[in-house]
Amino acid sequence: MSKSRGRVVLAYSGGLDTSVAIGWIGEQTGAEVVTVSVDVGQGGEDLETIRQRALDCGAVEAYVADARDEFADEYC
C-alpha cells in the first residue's frame, strides 16, 4: 500500500480494538492518527484515562467530549 501523509480521525472507544487500530492505521497509511471520544452517558472509564491511553498508543492528538447533557436534552 502506498504511504500517504496527512491525518486520520478515529472514533476511539478506548478498547483493545481501537487502541490497536491507532498503530495499524499509522503503519498502513503513513498518516498521523487523531482520536475522538464522546461520553453520552454510557458509563465506563474516565475520559481522561481514555485520552491518555490513545496518546500512549501513538495518537498525535486525542480529543474527548462530555456530551451527556446535550445528548439527554436533544436526543432523549
C-alpha positions as a Markdown table, in Angstrom:
| # | Residue | x | y | z |
|---|---|---|---|---|
| 1 | Met | 0.0 | 0.0 | 0.0 |
| 2 | Ser | 1.3 | 3.4 | -0.8 |
| 3 | Lys | 2.2 | 5.7 | 2.0 |
| 4 | Ser | 0.3 | 8.9 | 2.3 |
| 5 | Arg | 0.7 | 11.9 | 4.6 |
| 6 | Gly | -1.9 | 13.7 | 6.5 |
| 7 | Arg | -4.2 | 12.9 | 9.4 |
| 8 | Val | -6.9 | 10.3 | 10.0 |
| 9 | Val | -9.6 | 10.8 | 12.6 |
| 10 | Leu | -10.5 | 7.7 | 14.6 |
| 11 | Ala | -13.7 | 7.4 | 16.7 |
| 12 | Tyr | -12.0 | 6.0 | 19.7 |
| 13 | Ser | -13.7 | 3.9 | 22.4 |
| 14 | Gly | -10.6 | 3.2 | 24.4 |
| 15 | Gly | -10.9 | -0.6 | 24.0 |
| 16 | Leu | -8.4 | -3.0 | 22.6 |
| 17 | Asp | -9.7 | -2.9 | 19.1 |
| 18 | Thr | -9.5 | 0.9 | 18.6 |
| 19 | Ser | -6.2 | 1.0 | 20.6 |
| 20 | Val | -4.6 | -1.4 | 18.2 |
| 21 | Ala | -6.1 | 0.4 | 15.2 |
| 22 | Ile | -4.1 | 3.6 | 16.1 |
| 23 | Gly | -0.8 | 1.9 | 15.2 |
| 24 | Trp | -2.2 | -0.1 | 12.4 |
| 25 | Ile | -3.7 | 2.9 | 10.6 |
| 26 | Gly | -0.5 | 4.8 | 11.0 |
| 27 | Glu | 1.6 | 1.9 | 9.6 |
| 28 | Gln | -0.8 | 1.2 | 6.7 |
| 29 | Thr | -1.3 | 4.8 | 5.6 |
| 30 | Gly | 1.6 | 6.8 | 6.9 |
| 31 | Ala | -0.9 | 9.2 | 8.4 |
| 32 | Glu | -1.0 | 10.7 | 11.9 |
| 33 | Val | -3.9 | 9.4 | 13.9 |
| 34 | Val | -6.1 | 11.8 | 15.9 |
| 35 | Thr | -8.7 | 10.2 | 18.2 |
| 36 | Val | -12.1 | 11.5 | 19.2 |
| 37 | Ser | -14.1 | 10.0 | 22.2 |
| 38 | Val | -17.5 | 11.1 | 23.2 |
| 39 | Asp | -19.3 | 10.4 | 26.5 |
| 40 | Val | -23.0 | 10.3 | 26.0 |
| 41 | Gly | -23.7 | 8.7 | 29.4 |
| 42 | Gln | -22.7 | 5.2 | 28.6 |
| 43 | Gly | -20.6 | 4.8 | 31.7 |
| 44 | Gly | -17.2 | 3.1 | 31.9 |
| 45 | Glu | -13.8 | 4.6 | 32.2 |
| 46 | Asp | -12.9 | 8.2 | 32.9 |
| 47 | Leu | -12.5 | 10.3 | 29.8 |
| 48 | Glu | -9.0 | 11.4 | 30.8 |
| 49 | Thr | -7.9 | 7.8 | 31.2 |
| 50 | Ile | -9.2 | 7.1 | 27.7 |
| 51 | Arg | -7.5 | 10.2 | 26.3 |
| 52 | Gln | -4.2 | 9.2 | 27.8 |
| 53 | Arg | -4.5 | 5.7 | 26.5 |
| 54 | Ala | -4.9 | 7.0 | 23.0 |
| 55 | Leu | -1.8 | 9.1 | 23.3 |
| 56 | Asp | 0.1 | 6.2 | 24.8 |
| 57 | Cys | -0.9 | 4.0 | 21.8 |
| 58 | Gly | 0.5 | 6.6 | 19.3 |
| 59 | Ala | -2.2 | 9.1 | 18.6 |
| 60 | Val | -0.8 | 12.5 | 17.9 |
| 61 | Glu | -3.8 | 14.2 | 19.4 |
| 62 | Ala | -6.7 | 12.9 | 21.5 |
| 63 | Tyr | -10.0 | 14.8 | 21.9 |
| 64 | Val | -12.6 | 13.9 | 24.5 |
| 65 | Ala | -16.1 | 15.4 | 24.7 |
| 66 | Asp | -18.6 | 15.2 | 27.5 |
| 67 | Ala | -21.8 | 15.3 | 25.6 |
| 68 | Arg | -24.1 | 13.8 | 28.3 |
| 69 | Asp | -26.2 | 16.9 | 28.8 |
| 70 | Glu | -26.6 | 17.7 | 25.1 |
| 71 | Phe | -27.4 | 14.0 | 24.3 |
| 72 | Ala | -30.1 | 13.9 | 27.1 |
| 73 | Asp | -31.6 | 17.3 | 26.2 |
| 74 | Glu | -31.6 | 17.0 | 22.4 |
| 75 | Tyr | -31.9 | 13.2 | 21.7 |
| 76 | Cys | -33.6 | 11.5 | 24.6 |
